[in-house]
Amino acid sequence: MSIPSLPIERIAELIERASSANLLVRHLPTILAAVERSVRVSDLSGVRVEKLLGREEVHVVSERVRGLIQGRRVLVTGAGGSIGSELCRQLRRFHPASLYLLDHDESNLHALHLELAGSGVLDDDDIIVADVRDRARLEQIFAETRPDLVLHAAAHKHLPLLERHPCEGVKTNVQGTQHLVDLAIKYGTARFVLISTDKAADPTSVLGATKRLAEVIVQAAAGGPTAMASVRFGNVLGSRGSLLSVLAGQITNGHAFTVTHPDVTRYFMTIEEAAGLVLEAAILAEYAETFVLDMGEPVGIVDLIHKYAAAVHMPDIRITFTGLRPGEKLVEKVFSDGETRVRTAHPKVWATRATMVPADLGPGLHRLYAAASDNDDERVVELLRELLPDYQPTRRARVIAGVGAPYPDGM
């Protein structure tokens, strides 16, 4: 069958019907992808999970992005990561004057540069090895590059690891963001976008709390010379350690898939949607808003797993339930209870604006950074609660049954 315009709901229905008839389902790339390069046998891959989510992929990027990017200097932090690298791919299409790739992982940077430039010579100054924790190094970079646009993707993002190491989350997610916001203002950056997570809405985890505090730092800079914004992602399919990659690997190897709870639901978005939302937010930013993509209804993880397994002709997949881990929510939401969502110029993008930034934010942050520098985990969590009254850490839940590989739960 070849019907490129078939609605996503109809595709999902046909996949289920084919699976129930004991048929193996495969898909080919889009016509656009076929035009861009030759179709290979490897393209006949298993059904992608996003095909089973029951909604159309949102094409967020508008033509206005070209005017924002073309001929300007752009800095991407965390450029070697899944989100950062996709941002760089999309940015190159709009011909920036310079595209600076910043990451502390030189291997990721080398691989990305090889992909984008077709050469591993590394003979230009656009590849920058640096850590967002190092303010002096960042100051040197801003003084030399003078970026017009900063897209801040660098982060610690794995929820269970940050529950064990909250000081590291503060050093990167909070203080690193503080460094970049301060320097963007100092060196005349026109626009700054922070990548956050839906876990920042009424946070129950260190990940959510540190990202929410990073949003507050961005909001505190509203009204200045630099247009500020944050974007909240759902779970990004295709990013490293995401559900898609873990699920495919475990099903292929015949392993039981580990889920925290039978009723757990999550919002999902594709990596292309995530990168597009960042670029569109850079245009929409006016009052340090936090932007969220309309991702439809949350998806039940167990239901998604069964659909995917049936579609790849493995209906007898085993699922082990481990119980919610510290900091995890049963159901995610994209806005806090106290936030009001407002429409934007883009029909598929919502926003919320800060109602009030704490007056004592500066002193509170200094105490937090000092505690993190001392590697005092208990004090860091205590100070996060003081700075964020909505932060309600959760206790370790009882294990339901069995133990297995970790359930992926990052940004």
Secondary structure by P-SEA (a helix, b strand, c coil): cccccccaaaaaaaaaaaaaabbbbbbbccaaaaaacccccccccccccccccccccccccccccccccccbbbbbcccccaaaaaaaaaaaaacccbbbbbcccaaaaaaaaaaaccccccccccccccccccaaaaaaaaacccccbbbbccccccaaaaaacaaaaaacaaaaaaaaaaaaaaacccbbbbbbcccccccccaaaaaaaaaaaaaaaacccccccbbbbbcccccccccaaaaaaaaaaaccbbbbcccbbbbbbbcaaaaaaaaaaaaaacccbbbbbccccccccaaaaaaaaaaaacccbbbbbbcccccccccccccccccbbbbbccccccccccccccccaaaaaaaaaaaaaaaccaaaaaaaaaaacccbbbbccccccccccccccccc
